[in-house]
Amino acid sequence: MRLIDACRGRPVDTTPVWVMRQAGRYLPEYQELRRGLDFLDFCKRPDLLLEAALQPLRRFDLDAAILFSDILLPLEPMGIAVHFQPEPRIPDPLRTPGDLARLRDLHPERDLPYVLQAVADLRAALPRDKALFGFCGAPLTLALYLVEGGGSRDFLQAKALLFREPDFFRRLLDLLADAMGEYLAAQVRAGADVVQVFDSWAGVLTPDDYEAVALPAVRRLIARARAAGAPVVYFVNGVAPLIEAAGTAGADVLGVDHRVRLQEVVARLGPGAVVQGNLDPAVLLGPAQAIRDRAAAIVEQGKAAAGHVFNLGHGITRETPPEHVAVLVEAVHEAGRRRD
């Protein structure tokens, strides 16, 4: 598979491309599929998850499908209620050391059979040259949601607890690391070819706090996931001040957001690095030629790395015209073609 070869730093015929949130609300067929269904109910239907994940590959020559799910989904069988209104809310957040007792061990085959069935069905439905992504949330990102009670601009409640109760926070991260590591391993056993760890909120920490608090837990998770045999992509939002540290997390690929030049990431990690990214999602709202030009520039920067998987620097927006995604995919494959 082209994408797996790129993740392993092996030669490819052209730069592979997929798009974060490629299965979802910017597609009219997805909106029709979701009509009248609660999000959590939707995420527990393997037949719907299969259809949602396949929809973008019917339109575009993407190099991978990704499981349709949510990073917070595993928290429910761990004993944490999660509501989507539509943004995720946790009505009873973890705020004291005693709250850790509310977290139950995660057994993916028992607790999330609908996810693993969807993975297996997807792998069976996909052509062999298309990779299948599984994923999970990073310990820090999940912990911030669990303590804050939902998303936030600054996560003040969670960061305050990190400083007031550092032992509690580290214990929480370790529990989440073990659970998510096993969750990713289960997805690989079910058929995922590659898995991604989403650290969507890593950038809210200072570099020192990231290295001291978040990095040990994500290393623990990634080591457990990599033992299952599939490449691991570690996506870090707000990566610019964290590049060198994030590069030691143990992942095969470092995924980066659009607020840093890809050439800078490669220079700071060294020529052996494999990277993923990093077009600004807003570019897809612009004209076709701007999409082609920006994509070609990023592809060129990525050629300095041992391997490059093209992606956006964050998830695709609801407002994106689907035909602009077609332009992007064609542009990446054309610019990335090896001609020697």
ROBAGU-611079 format. One line per 8 residues: number of its first residue (from 1); their letters; for each residue x, y, z of N, C-alpha, C, O. Coordinates in steps of 0.2 Angstrom, whole numbers, plus 5000, padded with zeros to 4 digits. Last residue first. Example, Ala and Ser with C-alpha at 12.3 -4.5 7.8 and 13.67 -1.06 7.14 Angstrom:
2
2> sa> 5064,4989,5035,5068,4995,5036,5064,5000,5039,5067,5006,5040; 5066,4972,5039,5062,4978,5039,5066,4984,5039,5071,4983,5042
END
This chain:
340
340> drrrgaeh> 5058,5048,4941,5064,5045,4939,5063,5038,4938,5068,5034,4937; 5046,5054,4946,5047,5054,4939,5054,5051,4936,5055,5050,4931; 5034,5053,4957,5041,5052,4956,5042,5051,4949,5039,5046,4946; 5021,5065,4961,5023,5059,4957,5031,5059,4956,5034,5064,4954; 5016,5075,4968,5020,5070,4972,5023,5065,4968,5027,5061,4970; 5008,5082,4960,5014,5085,4962,5019,5080,4965,5025,5081,4965; 4998,5072,4958,5001,5075,4952,5008,5078,4955,5013,5076,4952; 4993,5070,4971,4995,5065,4967,5000,5067,4961,5005,5064,4959
332> vaevlvav> 4989,5083,4974,4994,5080,4978,4997,5074,4974,5003,5074,4974; 4979,5086,4964,4984,5090,4964,4990,5087,4968,4996,5087,4966; 4969,5076,4967,4972,5076,4961,4979,5080,4961,4984,5078,4958; 4965,5081,4980,4968,5074,4979,4972,5073,4973,4977,5071,4972; 4960,5094,4977,4966,5093,4981,4969,5086,4980,4975,5086,4979; 4949,5092,4969,4955,5095,4966,4961,5094,4970,4967,5093,4967; 4941,5085,4978,4943,5081,4972,4949,5085,4969,4954,5082,4967; 4939,5095,4987,4943,5089,4989,4945,5085,4983,4951,5083,4983
324> hepptert> 4931,5103,4979,4937,5106,4980,4942,5100,4983,4948,5100,4982; 4919,5096,4978,4923,5096,4972,4930,5099,4973,4934,5098,4970; 4913,5098,4991,4916,5092,4990,4921,5092,4983,4926,5088,4983; 4917,5113,4999,4914,5110,4994,4917,5104,4992,4923,5103,4991; 4916,5115,5017,4920,5113,5011,4916,5110,5005,4913,5106,5006; 4909,5118,5029,4908,5122,5023,4912,5120,5017,4911,5123,5011; 4915,5109,5039,4908,5108,5036,4907,5112,5029,4903,5109,5025; 4932,5106,5036,4927,5110,5038,4920,5108,5035,4920,5106,5029
316> ighglnfv> 4943,5093,5041,4940,5097,5036,4934,5100,5038,4930,5098,5043; 4955,5095,5055,4949,5092,5051,4946,5097,5046,4946,5103,5047; 4972,5101,5051,4966,5099,5056,4960,5096,5052,4961,5095,5046; 4980,5101,5040,4983,5103,5047,4978,5102,5053,4980,5103,5058; 4977,5087,5029,4976,5094,5032,4979,5095,5038,4982,5090,5041; 4990,5078,5022,4984,5078,5025,4983,5086,5026,4987,5090,5025; 5002,5066,5015,4998,5073,5014,4992,5072,5018,4988,5068,5017; 5015,5059,5021,5008,5058,5020,5005,5064,5020,5005,5068,5025
308> hgaaakgq> 5032,5055,5018,5027,5061,5019,5020,5058,5017,5019,5056,5011; 5048,5051,5023,5042,5049,5021,5037,5054,5022,5037,5058,5027; 5060,5057,5026,5060,5050,5023,5054,5048,5021,5054,5043,5016; 5058,5074,5019,5058,5069,5024,5059,5062,5021,5059,5061,5015; 5058,5082,5007,5064,5082,5011,5064,5077,5017,5069,5075,5020; 5046,5081,5003,5050,5077,4999,5057,5077,5003,5061,5073,5002; 5038,5091,5009,5038,5084,5012,5043,5080,5008,5045,5075,5011; 5039,5102,5000,5043,5102,5007,5043,5095,5010,5048,5093,5013
300> eviaaard> 5031,5097,4990,5038,5099,4989,5042,5099,4995,5047,5096,4996; 5019,5097,4996,5022,5091,4994,5029,5092,4993,5033,5087,4994; 5017,5111,4998,5018,5106,5004,5021,5100,5002,5025,5097,5005; 5016,5115,4985,5021,5118,4989,5023,5114,4995,5028,5112,4997; 5005,5109,4981,5011,5107,4978,5017,5110,4982,5022,5106,4982; 4995,5115,4989,4996,5108,4989,5003,5106,4987,5007,5102,4990; 4995,5128,4984,4997,5127,4991,4999,5119,4992,5003,5118,4995; 4991,5126,4971,4997,5129,4972,5000,5127,4979,5005,5126,4980
292> riaqapgl> 4978,5120,4972,4984,5116,4968,4991,5119,4970,4995,5115,4971; 4971,5130,4979,4972,5123,4982,4978,5120,4978,4982,5117,4982; 4972,5140,4969,4975,5141,4976,4976,5135,4979,4982,5133,4982; 4964,5135,4959,4971,5136,4958,4975,5137,4965,4981,5135,4965; 4951,5135,4965,4955,5128,4963,4962,5129,4962,4966,5125,4965; 4949,5146,4979,4949,5144,4972,4953,5138,4970,4958,5137,4974; 4944,5141,4996,4947,5145,4991,4946,5143,4984,4943,5137,4983; 4942,5131,5005,4936,5136,5003,4938,5141,4998,4934,5145,4996
284> lvapdlng> 4954,5125,5007,4949,5121,5003,4942,5126,5002,4938,5124,4998; 4960,5133,5016,4962,5134,5009,4957,5130,5004,4956,5132,4999; 4956,5129,5028,4953,5135,5025,4954,5136,5018,4951,5139,5014; 4965,5119,5032,4958,5117,5030,4955,5123,5026,4951,5122,5022; 4982,5121,5028,4976,5124,5031,4970,5122,5028,4968,5123,5022; 4991,5105,5026,4987,5111,5023,4982,5114,5027,4978,5110,5031; 5001,5096,5028,4998,5100,5034,4995,5106,5031,4996,5112,5033; 5005,5079,5035,5002,5086,5035,5003,5090,5028,5005,5087,5024
276> qvvagpgl> 5017,5069,5043,5010,5070,5040,5007,5077,5040,5008,5080,5046; 5033,5062,5041,5028,5067,5043,5022,5066,5040,5021,5064,5034; 5047,5054,5047,5042,5053,5042,5036,5058,5045,5035,5058,5051; 5065,5058,5047,5058,5059,5050,5053,5057,5044,5054,5058,5038; 5078,5058,5043,5075,5051,5044,5068,5052,5046,5064,5047,5047; 5083,5071,5044,5080,5068,5037,5077,5061,5038,5074,5059,5033; 5075,5080,5058,5081,5077,5054,5078,5073,5048,5072,5072,5048; 5067,5089,5065,5067,5081,5067,5073,5078,5064,5075,5073,5066
268> ravveqlr> 5070,5101,5060,5071,5100,5067,5071,5093,5069,5074,5091,5074; 5067,5099,5046,5073,5101,5048,5075,5100,5055,5080,5098,5057; 5053,5095,5047,5058,5090,5044,5065,5092,5046,5069,5088,5049; 5048,5107,5052,5047,5101,5055,5052,5096,5053,5055,5093,5058; 5051,5116,5041,5054,5117,5048,5053,5111,5052,5058,5109,5056; 5043,5111,5031,5050,5111,5030,5054,5112,5037,5059,5109,5038; 5030,5114,5035,5032,5107,5035,5040,5106,5035,5043,5102,5038; 5028,5128,5046,5030,5125,5040,5033,5118,5040,5036,5116,5045
260> vrhdvglv> 5014,5128,5057,5021,5128,5056,5023,5125,5049,5019,5121,5046; 5000,5127,5057,5003,5133,5060,5011,5133,5060,5014,5137,5063; 4994,5115,5054,4995,5120,5048,4999,5126,5051,5000,5131,5047; 5000,5101,5063,4995,5106,5061,4998,5111,5056,5004,5110,5054; 5006,5085,5059,5007,5092,5062,5002,5096,5059,4999,5095,5054; 5011,5068,5064,5007,5073,5061,5006,5080,5064,5006,5080,5070; 5025,5058,5063,5022,5064,5067,5018,5068,5062,5020,5071,5057; 5026,5041,5063,5024,5047,5059,5022,5052,5064,5018,5051,5068
252> dagatgaa> 5028,5031,5072,5032,5030,5066,5031,5037,5062,5035,5038,5058; 5031,5036,5089,5027,5035,5083,5031,5034,5077,5037,5037,5077; 5039,5040,5100,5039,5033,5098,5035,5031,5092,5035,5026,5090; 5041,5053,5104,5035,5049,5107,5035,5042,5105,5031,5038,5108; 5050,5062,5099,5052,5056,5104,5047,5052,5106,5048,5048,5111; 5043,5072,5093,5047,5067,5089,5050,5061,5093,5052,5056,5090; 5039,5080,5104,5034,5075,5101,5037,5070,5096,5035,5064,5095; 5051,5086,5106,5049,5082,5111,5044,5077,5108,5044,5071,5109
244> eilpavgn> 5052,5094,5094,5058,5089,5096,5055,5084,5101,5057,5078,5100; 5040,5101,5094,5042,5097,5088,5047,5091,5091,5046,5085,5090; 5033,5111,5101,5034,5104,5104,5037,5099,5099,5038,5093,5101; 5030,5123,5096,5035,5123,5101,5037,5116,5104,5041,5115,5108; 5021,5117,5085,5027,5121,5084,5032,5121,5089,5038,5120,5088; 5009,5110,5087,5015,5106,5088,5021,5111,5088,5027,5109,5090; 4995,5111,5087,4999,5116,5091,5006,5113,5092,5009,5115,5097; 4991,5094,5088,4989,5101,5086,4992,5106,5091,4993,5105,5097
236> vfyvvpag> 4999,5080,5083,4999,5085,5088,4997,5092,5085,5000,5095,5081; 4997,5063,5079,4995,5070,5077,4995,5075,5083,4991,5073,5088; 5006,5050,5076,5004,5054,5082,5003,5061,5079,5008,5065,5077; 5003,5034,5069,5004,5041,5067,5002,5045,5074,4997,5044,5077; 5010,5019,5068,5007,5023,5072,5008,5030,5070,5014,5032,5069; 5009,5003,5059,5012,5010,5060,5007,5014,5064,5001,5014,5064; 5006,4988,5068,5004,4993,5062,5008,4999,5064,5009,5001,5070; 5009,4979,5078,5012,4978,5072,5011,4983,5066,5014,4983,5061
228> aararail> 5007,4979,5092,5002,4976,5088,5004,4975,5080,5001,4971,5077; 5016,4988,5097,5017,4981,5098,5012,4976,5094,5014,4971,5092; 5011,5000,5095,5015,4998,5090,5017,4991,5091,5018,4987,5086; 5003,5001,5107,5000,5001,5100,5004,4998,5095,5002,4994,5091; 5013,5002,5117,5008,4997,5117,5004,4996,5110,5003,4990,5108; 5019,5014,5113,5023,5008,5113,5018,5002,5113,5019,4997,5110; 5009,5023,5114,5011,5021,5107,5015,5015,5108,5015,5011,5103; 5006,5024,5128,5001,5022,5124,5004,5019,5117,5002,5014,5115
220> rrvaplav> 5019,5028,5132,5016,5022,5135,5011,5019,5130,5011,5013,5129; 5020,5041,5126,5025,5036,5124,5022,5029,5127,5023,5024,5123; 5009,5047,5133,5008,5045,5126,5014,5040,5123,5012,5036,5119; 5015,5048,5145,5009,5044,5144,5008,5042,5137,5006,5037,5136; 5026,5056,5144,5027,5050,5146,5021,5045,5145,5022,5039,5143; 5020,5069,5138,5024,5064,5134,5025,5057,5137,5024,5053,5133; 5013,5076,5148,5009,5072,5143,5013,5067,5139,5011,5062,5138; 5022,5080,5158,5016,5077,5160,5013,5073,5154,5011,5067,5155
212> aeyddptl> 5035,5085,5153,5034,5081,5160,5028,5078,5161,5028,5072,5164; 5032,5090,5141,5037,5085,5141,5036,5081,5148,5038,5075,5148; 5022,5099,5144,5021,5094,5139,5026,5088,5140,5024,5082,5140; 5029,5108,5152,5023,5104,5155,5022,5098,5150,5020,5092,5153; 5038,5113,5143,5040,5110,5149,5035,5105,5152,5036,5099,5154; 5030,5119,5134,5034,5114,5132,5036,5110,5138,5037,5104,5137; 5013,5121,5141,5020,5124,5139,5024,5118,5137,5023,5112,5139; 4998,5116,5133,5003,5116,5138,5009,5119,5136,5010,5120,5130
204> vgawsdfv> 4990,5117,5122,4988,5121,5128,4993,5121,5133,4993,5125,5138; 4994,5108,5112,4996,5114,5112,4994,5119,5118,4997,5125,5118; 4986,5096,5114,4993,5096,5117,4996,5103,5117,4999,5105,5122; 4973,5094,5109,4974,5099,5114,4981,5100,5117,4982,5103,5122; 4974,5082,5101,4970,5089,5098,4972,5095,5103,4971,5100,5100; 4981,5070,5097,4982,5075,5103,4980,5082,5101,4984,5086,5100; 4976,5055,5091,4975,5062,5091,4976,5066,5097,4973,5065,5102; 4985,5043,5084,4983,5045,5090,4982,5053,5090,4987,5056,5087
196> qvvdagar> 4980,5031,5071,4982,5038,5073,4980,5039,5080,4975,5038,5082; 4986,5016,5063,4982,5019,5068,4985,5026,5070,4991,5027,5069; 4984,5005,5050,4988,5010,5053,4983,5013,5058,4977,5013,5057; 4976,4995,5046,4982,4994,5044,4987,4999,5047,4993,4998,5047; 4963,4985,5055,4966,4992,5054,4974,4991,5052,4977,4987,5055; 4958,4973,5059,4960,4974,5052,4963,4981,5051,4964,4982,5045; 4958,4969,5072,4952,4968,5069,4953,4970,5061,4948,4968,5057; 4970,4972,5077,4968,4964,5077,4962,4964,5072,4961,4959,5069
188> vqaalyeg> 4969,4985,5077,4974,4982,5072,4972,4975,5072,4972,4972,5066; 4960,4987,5087,4958,4989,5080,4963,4986,5075,4960,4984,5070; 4967,4982,5098,4961,4979,5096,4959,4981,5089,4957,4976,5085; 4977,4992,5099,4979,4986,5097,4973,4981,5095,4974,4977,5090; 4969,5003,5103,4972,5003,5096,4974,4996,5094,4973,4994,5088; 4965,4998,5115,4960,5000,5110,4963,5000,5103,4960,4997,5099; 4977,4998,5122,4974,4992,5121,4968,4992,5115,4967,4988,5111; 4979,5012,5122,4984,5007,5119,4981,5001,5117,4982,4998,5112
180> madalldl> 4969,5016,5130,4969,5018,5123,4974,5013,5119,4973,5012,5113; 4972,5010,5143,4966,5009,5139,4966,5010,5132,4964,5006,5128; 4985,5016,5145,4984,5009,5145,4978,5007,5141,4978,5002,5137; 4981,5030,5145,4986,5027,5140,4986,5019,5140,4986,5017,5134; 4972,5031,5156,4970,5032,5149,4975,5029,5144,4973,5026,5138; 4981,5028,5166,4975,5024,5165,4973,5025,5158,4971,5020,5155; 4990,5039,5165,4992,5032,5164,4987,5027,5163,4987,5023,5159; 4982,5050,5167,4985,5049,5160,4987,5042,5159,4986,5039,5154
172> lrrffdpe> 4979,5048,5181,4973,5048,5176,4976,5047,5169,4973,5043,5165; 4991,5049,5186,4988,5043,5187,4982,5042,5182,4981,5037,5178; 4993,5063,5183,4998,5058,5180,4995,5051,5181,4995,5047,5176; 4983,5068,5192,4983,5069,5184,4988,5064,5181,4986,5062,5176; 4987,5064,5204,4981,5062,5202,4981,5063,5194,4979,5058,5191; 5000,5071,5205,5000,5064,5205,4993,5061,5203,4993,5056,5199; 4996,5085,5205,5000,5082,5199,5000,5074,5199,5000,5071,5194; 4985,5095,5209,4985,5087,5210,4989,5084,5205,4986,5080,5201
164> rfllakaq> 4988,5108,5205,4986,5106,5212,4987,5099,5214,4989,5097,5219; 4991,5106,5191,4996,5109,5196,4994,5108,5203,4999,5107,5207; 4980,5100,5186,4986,5097,5185,4991,5100,5190,4996,5096,5192; 4970,5109,5190,4970,5102,5193,4977,5099,5192,4980,5096,5196; 4972,5119,5181,4973,5120,5188,4974,5114,5192,4977,5113,5196; 4969,5112,5169,4976,5114,5170,4977,5116,5177,4983,5115,5180; 4955,5111,5170,4960,5105,5170,4967,5107,5171,4970,5103,5175; 4951,5124,5171,4949,5119,5176,4954,5113,5176,4957,5111,5181
156> lfdrsggg> 4956,5129,5159,4958,5132,5165,4957,5127,5171,4961,5126,5175; 4956,5127,5145,4956,5122,5149,4958,5124,5156,4963,5120,5159; 4954,5137,5134,4960,5137,5138,4961,5131,5143,4966,5130,5146; 4943,5134,5127,4949,5138,5124,4955,5137,5128,4960,5137,5125; 4936,5118,5127,4937,5124,5130,4943,5128,5126,4947,5124,5123; 4925,5103,5129,4930,5107,5125,4930,5114,5129,4926,5116,5132; 4921,5096,5145,4920,5097,5138,4926,5101,5135,4931,5101,5138; 4925,5094,5157,4918,5093,5156,4916,5094,5149,4910,5094,5147
148> evlylalt> 4938,5095,5162,4935,5101,5161,4927,5100,5160,4924,5105,5161; 4941,5081,5164,4942,5086,5170,4938,5092,5168,4934,5095,5173; 4939,5076,5151,4937,5072,5157,4936,5077,5163,4932,5077,5167; 4947,5084,5142,4939,5083,5142,4936,5081,5148,4931,5083,5151; 4960,5081,5147,4957,5088,5148,4949,5088,5147,4946,5092,5150; 4960,5067,5145,4960,5070,5152,4958,5077,5152,4954,5078,5157; 4961,5067,5131,4955,5064,5134,4955,5067,5141,4949,5068,5144; 4973,5074,5129,4967,5076,5126,4961,5074,5129,4957,5077,5131
140> lpagcfgf> 4982,5065,5136,4981,5072,5138,4975,5075,5135,4971,5077,5139; 4981,5052,5129,4979,5053,5136,4978,5060,5138,4973,5062,5141; 4973,5055,5112,4979,5054,5117,4977,5055,5124,4972,5058,5125; 4960,5045,5105,4962,5051,5108,4969,5050,5112,4969,5044,5115; 4962,5034,5091,4960,5035,5097,4962,5042,5099,4966,5045,5096; 4959,5024,5076,4962,5030,5079,4959,5030,5087,4955,5026,5089; 4963,5016,5060,4960,5016,5066,4962,5022,5070,4967,5025,5068; 4963,5017,5042,4965,5020,5048,4960,5018,5054,4954,5019,5053
132> lakdrpla> 4968,5007,5029,4962,5008,5034,4965,5011,5040,4969,5007,5043; 4973,5009,5012,4974,5008,5019,4968,5010,5023,4964,5014,5021; 4971,5001,4997,4968,5007,5001,4970,5005,5008,4967,4999,5010; 4974,4990,4990,4979,4996,4989,4976,5002,4993,4980,5007,4993; 4963,4982,4991,4969,4980,4995,4974,4986,4995,4979,4986,4999; 4947,4990,4993,4953,4987,4989,4959,4986,4993,4960,4990,4998; 4936,4986,5007,4941,4991,5004,4946,4987,4999,4947,4981,5000; 4929,4977,5014,4926,4981,5009,4931,4985,5004,4929,4986,4999
124> arldavaq> 4937,4972,5024,4934,4967,5020,4932,4971,5013,4932,4968,5008; 4939,4984,5032,4944,4981,5029,4942,4976,5023,4946,4975,5018; 4925,4986,5036,4929,4991,5032,4934,4987,5028,4935,4988,5022; 4923,4975,5044,4919,4976,5038,4922,4980,5033,4922,4979,5027; 4932,4978,5054,4933,4972,5051,4929,4972,5044,4931,4970,5039; 4927,4990,5059,4934,4990,5056,4935,4984,5052,4937,4984,5046; 4915,4986,5064,4915,4991,5058,4922,4991,5055,4923,4991,5049; 4918,4978,5074,4915,4975,5068,4915,4980,5062,4916,4977,5057
116> lvypldre> 4924,4987,5082,4928,4982,5080,4925,4979,5074,4928,4977,5069; 4912,4995,5086,4918,4998,5083,4922,4993,5079,4924,4994,5073; 4904,4985,5092,4902,4988,5086,4908,4992,5082,4908,4992,5076; 4911,4982,5103,4911,4977,5098,4909,4980,5091,4911,4978,5086; 4917,4987,5115,4916,4991,5109,4916,4987,5103,4919,4988,5098; 4918,4978,5126,4915,4985,5127,4913,4989,5121,4908,4993,5121; 4924,4967,5122,4918,4966,5126,4914,4973,5125,4908,4973,5125; 4935,4971,5115,4931,4966,5112,4924,4966,5115,4919,4964,5112
108> phldrlra> 4941,4981,5124,4938,4983,5118,4933,4978,5115,4928,4979,5113; 4939,4984,5140,4940,4978,5136,4937,4979,5129,4931,4978,5129; 4945,4996,5152,4942,4995,5145,4944,4988,5142,4950,4987,5142; 4941,4998,5169,4945,4995,5164,4941,4994,5157,4935,4993,5157; 4932,5013,5174,4933,5005,5174,4938,5004,5168,4939,5007,5164; 4932,5026,5185,4935,5024,5178,4936,5016,5179,4939,5013,5183; 4930,5029,5198,4924,5029,5193,4926,5026,5187,4922,5024,5183; 4941,5031,5204,4938,5025,5205,4932,5024,5201,4930,5018,5200
100> ldgptrlp> 4944,5045,5202,4948,5040,5198,4944,5033,5198,4945,5029,5194; 4939,5052,5212,4935,5051,5206,4938,5046,5201,4935,5043,5197; 4948,5054,5221,4943,5049,5222,4939,5047,5216,4937,5042,5216; 4955,5066,5217,4958,5060,5217,4953,5054,5217,4954,5049,5214; 4942,5076,5208,4946,5074,5214,4949,5067,5213,4947,5063,5209; 4936,5077,5195,4939,5083,5199,4943,5082,5205,4946,5086,5207; 4928,5073,5181,4933,5070,5186,4937,5076,5189,4940,5080,5185; 4911,5078,5177,4918,5077,5176,4922,5075,5182,4920,5075,5188
92> dpirpepq> 4897,5075,5172,4900,5073,5179,4907,5072,5178,4910,5067,5178; 4894,5078,5159,4891,5081,5164,4893,5080,5171,4892,5084,5175; 4903,5082,5146,4904,5077,5151,4901,5080,5157,4904,5084,5160; 4900,5085,5129,4899,5087,5136,4900,5081,5140,4897,5076,5139; 4904,5089,5112,4904,5084,5117,4904,5088,5124,4907,5093,5125; 4891,5098,5102,4898,5097,5105,4898,5093,5111,4893,5092,5114; 4878,5099,5099,4882,5093,5096,4889,5093,5099,4892,5087,5098; 4880,5088,5110,4874,5093,5110,4875,5099,5105,4873,5104,5107
84> fhvaigmp> 4883,5073,5116,4884,5077,5111,4879,5082,5109,4873,5079,5108; 4889,5066,5132,4883,5069,5128,4886,5073,5122,4891,5077,5123; 4894,5053,5141,4896,5058,5137,4890,5060,5132,4887,5056,5130; 4899,5046,5157,4893,5048,5152,4896,5054,5148,4899,5058,5150; 4910,5034,5160,4909,5041,5160,4904,5042,5155,4904,5040,5149; 4914,5020,5161,4910,5023,5166,4908,5030,5166,4906,5033,5171; 4919,5015,5150,4924,5015,5155,4920,5019,5161,4923,5020,5166; 4910,5016,5140,4910,5009,5143,4915,5009,5149,4916,5005,5153
76> elpllids> 4913,5030,5137,4906,5028,5140,4907,5021,5143,4904,5020,5149; 4925,5031,5132,4924,5033,5139,4918,5031,5142,4917,5030,5148; 4926,5028,5118,4928,5023,5123,4927,5025,5130,4927,5021,5135; 4922,5041,5112,4917,5035,5112,4919,5030,5118,4915,5027,5121; 4930,5051,5110,4927,5050,5117,4923,5044,5118,4920,5043,5123; 4934,5051,5097,4939,5049,5102,4936,5048,5109,4939,5045,5113; 4922,5043,5086,4924,5049,5090,4929,5047,5095,4928,5041,5098; 4920,5037,5069,4919,5036,5077,4921,5043,5080,4921,5048,5077
68> fliaadld> 4924,5029,5055,4920,5034,5058,4918,5033,5065,4915,5028,5067; 4941,5024,5050,4935,5023,5054,4931,5029,5056,4934,5034,5058; 4946,5030,5034,4947,5030,5042,4940,5028,5045,4935,5030,5043; 4955,5025,5020,4949,5026,5023,4950,5027,5031,4955,5024,5033; 4967,5031,5009,4965,5028,5015,4958,5030,5017,4956,5035,5015; 4970,5038,4997,4974,5032,4999,4972,5029,5005,4975,5024,5006; 4957,5044,4987,4961,5044,4993,4964,5038,4994,4963,5033,4991; 4950,5049,4975,4955,5044,4975,4960,5044,4981,4966,5045,4980
60> frrlpqla> 4932,5051,4979,4939,5054,4978,4944,5048,4978,4943,5043,4981; 4920,5045,4980,4920,5052,4977,4928,5053,4975,4929,5056,4969; 4921,5034,4987,4918,5033,4981,4918,5040,4977,4918,5039,4971; 4928,5038,4998,4932,5035,4994,4928,5033,4987,4931,5032,4982; 4918,5044,5006,4923,5049,5003,4927,5045,4998,4929,5048,4993; 4910,5032,5010,4907,5038,5005,4913,5042,5002,4912,5043,4996; 4915,5023,5019,4916,5022,5012,4914,5028,5007,4917,5028,5002; 4911,5028,5031,4919,5028,5030,4920,5027,5022,4925,5029,5020
52> aellldpr> 4897,5027,5031,4900,5033,5031,4908,5033,5029,4910,5038,5026; 4896,5013,5029,4894,5017,5024,4897,5024,5025,4899,5027,5019; 4901,5008,5042,4904,5006,5036,4903,5011,5030,4907,5013,5026; 4892,5015,5051,4900,5016,5051,4903,5014,5044,4907,5018,5042; 4881,5008,5047,4881,5015,5046,4888,5017,5046,4890,5021,5042; 4884,4995,5052,4882,4996,5045,4883,5003,5043,4885,5005,5037; 4887,4997,5066,4892,4995,5061,4891,4996,5054,4895,4998,5050; 4882,5008,5076,4879,5004,5071,4884,5003,5066,4886,5007,5061
44> kcfdlfdl> 4886,5017,5085,4885,5010,5088,4882,5006,5082,4880,5000,5084; 4885,5030,5080,4892,5027,5081,4892,5020,5083,4897,5016,5084; 4871,5032,5081,4875,5031,5074,4881,5028,5075,4883,5023,5071; 4870,5035,5094,4867,5029,5092,4870,5027,5085,4871,5022,5083; 4878,5047,5095,4880,5041,5098,4877,5034,5096,4880,5029,5095; 4870,5055,5087,4877,5054,5085,4879,5048,5089,4882,5043,5085; 4853,5051,5082,4858,5053,5087,4865,5051,5086,4866,5045,5083; 4846,5054,5066,4849,5049,5071,4853,5053,5076,4857,5057,5074
36> grrleqye> 4840,5062,5057,4836,5059,5062,4839,5055,5067,4836,5052,5071; 4853,5058,5045,4846,5062,5046,4842,5058,5051,4841,5052,5051; 4864,5052,5041,4864,5054,5048,4857,5057,5050,4855,5057,5056; 4863,5051,5027,4864,5045,5031,4862,5046,5039,4859,5042,5042; 4863,5065,5024,4857,5061,5022,4857,5054,5027,4852,5052,5029; 4876,5068,5027,4870,5072,5030,4864,5068,5029,4860,5067,5034; 4882,5060,5018,4883,5059,5025,4877,5062,5029,4874,5059,5033; 4879,5066,5006,4877,5059,5007,4877,5057,5014,4874,5053,5017
28> plyrgaqr> 4885,5079,5007,4878,5078,5007,4875,5071,5008,4870,5070,5012; 4899,5081,5017,4897,5077,5011,4889,5077,5012,4886,5075,5017; 4903,5087,5028,4904,5091,5022,4901,5088,5016,4900,5091,5011; 4902,5078,5039,4896,5082,5038,4897,5087,5032,4892,5090,5030; 4911,5063,5034,4907,5067,5038,4903,5073,5035,4901,5072,5029; 4927,5058,5032,4920,5055,5032,4916,5059,5037,4917,5059,5043; 4937,5066,5034,4935,5065,5027,4928,5062,5027,4925,5063,5022; 4944,5069,5046,4937,5070,5045,4934,5070,5038,4929,5073,5037
20> mvwvpttd> 4959,5072,5037,4956,5071,5043,4948,5074,5043,4947,5079,5040; 4962,5064,5022,4960,5070,5025,4956,5069,5032,4952,5065,5032; 4976,5058,5013,4969,5057,5015,4968,5063,5019,4972,5067,5020; 4988,5053,5001,4984,5058,5004,4978,5055,5007,4975,5051,5004; 5005,5050,4996,4999,5048,4997,4995,5053,5001,4998,5057,5004; 5015,5054,4982,5013,5056,4989,5006,5054,4990,5002,5056,4987; 5020,5040,4972,5018,5047,4973,5016,5048,4980,5015,5043,4984; 5027,5029,4973,5026,5031,4966,5024,5039,4966,5025,5042,4962
12> vprgrcad> 5039,5027,4986,5032,5027,4984,5032,5030,4977,5037,5034,4975; 5051,5019,4997,5049,5023,4991,5042,5022,4989,5039,5017,4990; 5047,5020,5015,5050,5017,5009,5048,5021,5003,5043,5025,5003; 5043,5025,5028,5049,5028,5025,5052,5024,5019,5058,5025,5017; 5032,5020,5033,5038,5016,5034,5044,5019,5031,5050,5017,5032; 5023,5028,5027,5023,5028,5034,5030,5025,5036,5033,5026,5042; 5024,5024,5013,5026,5031,5016,5027,5031,5023,5032,5034,5026; 5018,5011,5014,5025,5012,5012,5028,5019,5014,5034,5020,5017
4> ilrm> 5005,5015,5017,5009,5011,5022,5017,5012,5021,5021,5013,5025; 5001,5021,5006,5002,5025,5012,5006,5022,5017,5010,5025,5021; 5003,5011,4996,5006,5017,4995,5007,5021,5002,5012,5023,5004; 5004,4994,5000,5000,5000,5000,5004,5006,5000,5009,5007,5004
END
